[in-house]
Amino acid sequence: MTTYRSNGKLLLTAEYVVLDGANALALPTKYGQSLTVEPFDKPQLNWKSIDHKGEIWFEALIILEKIASDFSNPSSDLEKRVIEILHSAKQLNSEFLKNDSGFKVTAKLDFPNNWGLGSSSTLINNIANWANVDAYQLLELTFGGSGYDIACAQCNNPITYQNNLDKTRTVNSISFNPRFKNELFFVHLNQKQNSRHGIEHYKTKKQNVTTIIKEINSITDSIINCLSISEFETLISAHEQIISKLINLPTVKLALFPDYSKAIKSLGAWGGDFVLATGSPDDMFYFKNKGYQTIIPYNEMIL
């Protein structure tokens, strides 16, 4: 029996423009996903996906020949997606799942799959490790995206992540441990945002982003070196205004929390999942009174 594990992710800066080469600050999370693989004496995969409560939310019996050929007649969209990932991994490594024997596979999430912490990226990275293939290539063949989530899956520290013009990427492990982290917490917006839809929206609105990328890179650098909560609030608020103008959407604070006295920042694709808020423990009641019950302090979320 072999177990693989990958970290979840949150994107603190450069949402959307990370696709075009901006330097992003990304935070691996304590929550993640594991993949346990056990040998099985039949040419099939007995697949189970288990949620954070230990309950099965997806299971399938997948014949190995089905992975090698096509995705015909899947029993569900989820089965089709799993087969697509496995098929793509096999394209990258023809020896993967080549034997006549099969496997019992259990994917276990540490977090609810509507949290947007990377249920897909952690699965991609775990399967890539199992198949001994490049996780970034596997992501490109399946879900697509900037790749920062794969970098988070593989790192145990905050990172900066940048896509380069030559199709390579620069991932740097950094020291980001804000002295005011006890004044930071994450609020779930009670809905999951589809990142691919967010990317499509960005591409329809995109303009020349050269100047914007320079501004975002400067903010990223300043946030990394920030020493006070007041400076941090100024920086994330400026970041929100830049991206709001770029994608022609109101900031989450303006849209949902206009009377909140502190700062709020979207994380990743706008419109769902978690946002970052500044404030004291008492300020959490503001969000709870508005119906947002999932609130996680910085120290409990970030590695």
N, C-alpha and C positions, 0 to 999 in steps of 0.2 A: 504494500500500500504506500502510495506517495501522495503528499499533500503540497499544493502550491498556494501561496497567498499573495494578494495584491492590495495596496492601500487605495482608499477612496481619494477624492480630490475636491478642492475648491479653488476657483480662479479669483484672486484678489484684485489684480489689475490687468488691463489690456484685453478685456473681453471684446470679441469680434476682430479687432485689429491685430491680435496675435496671429490670425490667419495670413496677414500680409507682412509679417516680419517684426511686429512690435515686441519689445522685451517685456515679458509677463512675469509677474510674481504669483506663484502658485503654491498652494499649501496642501501637502498630503494629510489625510485625516486618520484618526485612530480607528475609524470604522472602515471596513474593507470587505473582501470576499475571498473565501478559500475554495479550492477545487481538490477533491480527494479522488484518486484513481486506483482501483483495485482490479487485478486480473480476473477474467471470467472465461469459462471454457467454451463459450459459443461465439460465433462471429457477429456479435451485436454489442451495442452499448445500452446498458440499463441506466438511463439518465434520470436523476432527481435534482430538482432545485428546491432548496429549503430556505424559508425566510428567517428573519431575526427572532421569531418566536418558536422556531423549530418545526414549523408546519410546512408540508409539501405544497408548493404553489405551482409547480410544473413537473411533469414526469412523462417520459416517453421511452419506448423500446425502438432503437434505431438500428436497422440492419447495416452492416459495414458496406455492403455493395451499394446501398442507397447513397452513402456519402461519396463513394468513388464515382458515381455516375451523375446523378442530377438530384433535384429537389422535388421530384414528382410526387404528387399525392400526400403531402404532409398533413398530419391530423389537425394542425393549428398553425397560426402565424409564428408562435413561439418555437414550435418544432422546426419550421422552415428556417428561422433565423439561426438556431443552433446548428442545423445541418449546413447552412451556408458558411458559418464560421469554420466548422470542421473541414468542409470541402476546400475552403480557401487555404487553410493550414496545410492540407494535403497537396495543394498546388505548389506551395512553398517548400514542402518536404515530402517527396513521393514515398518515402519510407514510413511516414506516419500512418498508423492504422493499417499497415500492410499485412500483418499476420492473420492467420485464420482465427486466432483467439480474440475475444473481445474484452470489455471492461465494464465494471460498475463505476459510474461517475456520479459524484455528489457535489453540487455547487451550493455553498452555504453563505448567505449574506449576513453581515453584522447589523445591517440597518434596513428600514423599510424601503422597498424598491421604488417608492415615489419620492424619495428624498433628493434625488438628483446628485448623489455623491459618486456616481460612476458604476452603476450596476453593469453597464455594458463594457466600459473600459477595463474594469477589473476582471471580467470574464475573458475578454480578449487577451489580456496580459497573461492570465493563468493558462489559457489554452495554448498560447504561444510558447510558454515555458514547457508545457507538456509535450508539444510537438517539436520543440527545439527549433523554432523559427523566430524571425525578427518581429516583435510585437507591433512596431510602427508599420511594417509592410502589411501585416495582417489587418491592422486598423484601416489602412488605405483600401484594401480589397473588400472591406465589409461596411463599416459605419462611416469612415472618412472623418475629417476634422483636423484640427491643428496638431494634435499629438501631445499636447501638454498633459492630458489625463493619463496617457501611458507613462510619461515621465514621472508623474506623481505615484502611479502604481508601483514604480520600481525604486522610489527614493523614500528615505525615512527622515528627511529634513525638508524645510522649505527650500524652494528652488526658484531660480529664474530660468525661463524657457523662451527660446527664440528660434523661429524658422528662418533659415538662410536662403539666399537666392539660388545657391547651387543644390537645393533640395536636401541639404543636411540640416542638422539642428544643433543648437548649443544649449546644453543643460548644465547649470551650475548649482551645486549645493551651497546654500548660504546660511549665515547666522541671522535669523530673524526671530527675535524673542522680545517683543516690545515690552518695555517696563510698565506700560499702562494696560497690559492684556486683561487685567481683572476688570477693565471698563469696556471690554469688547464681548459681544455675544452674537449668536446666529439665530435668526428667526425664520422658521419655515412658513412659506406663504400659502400652505394648504393645497397647493397644486404643483404638478410636475410640468416643467417646460421642455418641449421637444427641441433639443439643440439643433437638429438638422433644419427644423422650421426657422429657428432663429438665424441660422447661417444664411438660409435662402432669403430671408427678409433683409439681412445686412447687404447681401450682394445686389439686391434690387435698388438699395438706397446709396450704395457706395459711390464716393467721389474720389478725387485725388487725395490719398490719405498720407502723403509724405510728411506734410507739416503736422498733421494730427499724431502720427507715430512719434515724431520728435517730442511733442508735448507729453504724450503718454509715457514715453521712455524716461523723460525727466521726472515725472510724477512717481514712476516706479522706483527710480533711484532715491528720490526724496523720502518715500515711504519706508524703504529699507533702512535708511539712516535716521528716521524720525525719532525724536526724544520725548515729545510731549503729546498728550491727547489732543490739545487744541490745534497743534500743527497737523496732526493726523486727520482730524475732522476737516480742516481746510483743504487738505490734499484730496481726500476721497470725495468731497463735495465738488471740487473742481473737475475731478475725473468723471463724475456723474454728468456734469453739464456738457463736457466734451462729447461723450458717447451719446447722450440724449440728442444733441444737435446732429450728430453723424447719422443716427438711425431714425431720426424723426419720431421718437417716442418720448413721452414724459418720464422723468425720473420716478423711481418707485416711491420716493418720499412724497413727491407732488401728487402722484396718482392715488396712493393709499394712506399716507400718514402725514398730511400737510401740517398738522398741528403738533407734530413731535418736536421736542425742543432740542434734540441732539442730532447727530448725523446718521444717515443710512446709506448703504451702498449695495447695488446689485452685484451678484457674483455669477459670472457666466452669462448664458443667454437670458435676456430680460423677460420678465413676466411670470416667473415661477421659481420653485425650489427655495433655496436659502438666500437671505440677505444678511449683511453684516450691519449691526447697529452699535453705536457707542452709548454709554450710559452706566448708571449704577444698577445694582440688583433691584432696587425699587422701581426703576424705569421699565423693567420687564413686565410689570403689571399693566402698563399702557397697552402692550401688545396682547396680553392675555385678555384684557377687557374688550378688545376688538375681535376676539375669537381665534387668535393665533397661539395655540397652546404648546407647540413644539419650539422651545427656546433652549439653546445649548450654549453655555459659557465657552469662551475661547479655549481654556485649558482642557476642557472635556472633549473638544472636537479635534484639535490640531495636534499632530505628532510633535 
